[in-house]
Amino acid sequence: SVPLLGLGFHWPNLSEWILLGGVTAGAFFGQVWLTRSIQNAPVASVLPFAYLTPVFAAPFQIPYHLLQGTLYGPPVVGTVGGVFTGTFRTISDLVGGTFDMAASLAPYAKYAIFFI
């Protein structure tokens, strides 16, 4: 991020500090709980759930982009653009999450013959 300082520096205001604190706390506790779950269970049964993050975030994409487009875009075009952007991000996150989960489970496909 140091090379990007040439583009300008913006000191966060109070609401941005609160959001940064929330993201930091969420990331910290998420990492701690993921590490604890890996300690207490087999890794192969825990790590596929780490790829579900896009699935859990998907329902928030459309409302977030709708609000952002409405507040910062032209009156009608911003709202419609926000809906399209949110829909595209939701679909791309879900498809990407599906491919991530499939890739993480691919090494175990050789054992599928035992369950047929």
C-alpha positions as CSV (number, residue, x, y, z in Angstrom):
1,S,0.0,0.0,0.0
2,V,3.0,2.3,0.3
3,P,3.2,3.0,-3.5
4,L,-0.5,4.1,-3.4
5,L,0.3,6.9,-1.0
6,G,1.2,9.0,-3.9
7,L,-2.5,9.0,-4.9
8,G,-3.4,10.7,-1.7
9,F,-4.0,9.9,1.9
10,H,-7.4,10.0,3.6
11,W,-7.5,9.9,7.4
12,P,-10.6,7.9,8.5
13,N,-13.4,9.7,10.3
14,L,-15.2,8.3,13.3
15,S,-17.7,6.1,11.4
16,E,-14.9,4.7,9.3
17,W,-12.8,3.9,12.4
18,I,-15.8,2.0,13.8
19,L,-16.2,0.1,10.6
20,L,-12.5,-0.7,10.5
21,G,-12.7,-1.9,14.1
22,G,-15.7,-4.1,13.3
23,V,-13.9,-5.7,10.3
24,T,-10.7,-6.2,12.4
25,A,-12.6,-7.8,15.2
26,G,-14.6,-10.1,12.9
27,A,-11.5,-11.2,11.0
28,F,-9.6,-11.8,14.3
29,F,-12.3,-13.9,15.9
30,G,-13.0,-15.7,12.6
31,Q,-9.4,-16.7,12.3
32,V,-9.2,-17.8,16.0
33,W,-12.3,-20.0,15.7
34,L,-11.1,-21.5,12.4
35,T,-7.8,-22.4,14.0
36,R,-9.6,-23.8,17.0
37,S,-11.8,-25.9,14.8
38,I,-8.8,-27.3,12.9
39,Q,-7.2,-28.2,16.2
40,N,-10.3,-30.1,17.4
41,A,-11.4,-31.8,14.1
42,P,-9.8,-33.4,11.1
43,V,-8.6,-30.7,8.7
44,A,-10.4,-32.3,5.7
45,S,-13.7,-31.9,7.4
46,V,-13.2,-28.3,8.5
47,L,-11.5,-26.5,5.6
48,P,-14.2,-26.9,3.0
49,F,-16.4,-24.7,5.2
50,A,-13.8,-21.9,4.9
51,Y,-14.9,-21.7,1.2
52,L,-18.5,-20.9,2.2
53,T,-17.6,-17.3,2.9
54,P,-18.9,-16.1,-0.6
55,V,-22.2,-18.0,0.1
56,F,-22.7,-16.2,3.4
57,A,-21.7,-12.8,1.9
58,A,-23.9,-13.1,-1.2
59,P,-27.3,-12.0,0.3
60,F,-25.7,-8.7,1.3
61,Q,-24.3,-7.8,-2.2
62,I,-27.6,-6.6,-3.8
63,P,-28.8,-4.4,-0.9
64,Y,-25.3,-2.9,-0.4
65,H,-24.8,-2.0,-4.1
66,L,-28.4,-0.8,-4.4
67,L,-27.9,1.6,-1.5
68,Q,-24.5,2.7,-2.8
69,G,-25.8,3.3,-6.3
70,T,-28.8,5.2,-5.0
71,L,-26.8,7.4,-2.7
72,Y,-23.8,8.2,-5.0
73,G,-25.2,7.7,-8.5
74,P,-27.6,9.6,-10.6
75,P,-31.2,9.3,-9.4
76,V,-32.5,6.4,-11.5
77,V,-29.4,5.2,-13.3
78,G,-27.6,4.8,-9.9
79,T,-30.3,2.6,-8.5
80,V,-30.6,0.4,-11.5
81,G,-26.8,0.2,-11.8
82,G,-26.7,-0.8,-8.1
83,V,-29.1,-3.6,-8.7
84,F,-27.2,-4.9,-11.7
85,T,-23.9,-4.6,-9.9
86,G,-25.2,-6.4,-6.8
87,T,-26.7,-9.2,-8.9
88,F,-23.5,-9.7,-10.9
89,R,-21.4,-9.7,-7.7
90,T,-23.8,-12.2,-6.0
91,I,-23.7,-14.6,-9.0
92,S,-19.9,-14.3,-9.5
93,D,-19.3,-14.9,-5.8
94,L,-21.6,-17.9,-5.7
95,V,-20.0,-19.4,-8.8
96,G,-16.5,-18.7,-7.6
97,G,-17.3,-20.2,-4.2
98,T,-18.6,-23.3,-5.9
99,F,-15.4,-23.7,-7.9
100,D,-13.3,-23.1,-4.8
101,M,-15.2,-25.8,-2.8
102,A,-14.9,-28.3,-5.7
103,A,-11.2,-27.6,-6.0
104,S,-10.7,-28.2,-2.3
105,L,-12.6,-31.5,-2.4
106,A,-11.0,-32.8,-5.7
107,P,-8.2,-34.7,-3.9
108,Y,-10.8,-36.7,-2.1
109,A,-12.7,-37.7,-5.3
110,K,-10.7,-40.9,-5.5
111,Y,-12.4,-42.1,-2.3
112,A,-15.9,-41.6,-3.8
113,I,-15.9,-45.1,-5.3
114,F,-16.3,-46.4,-1.7
115,F,-19.5,-44.6,-1.2
116,I,-21.2,-45.7,-4.4
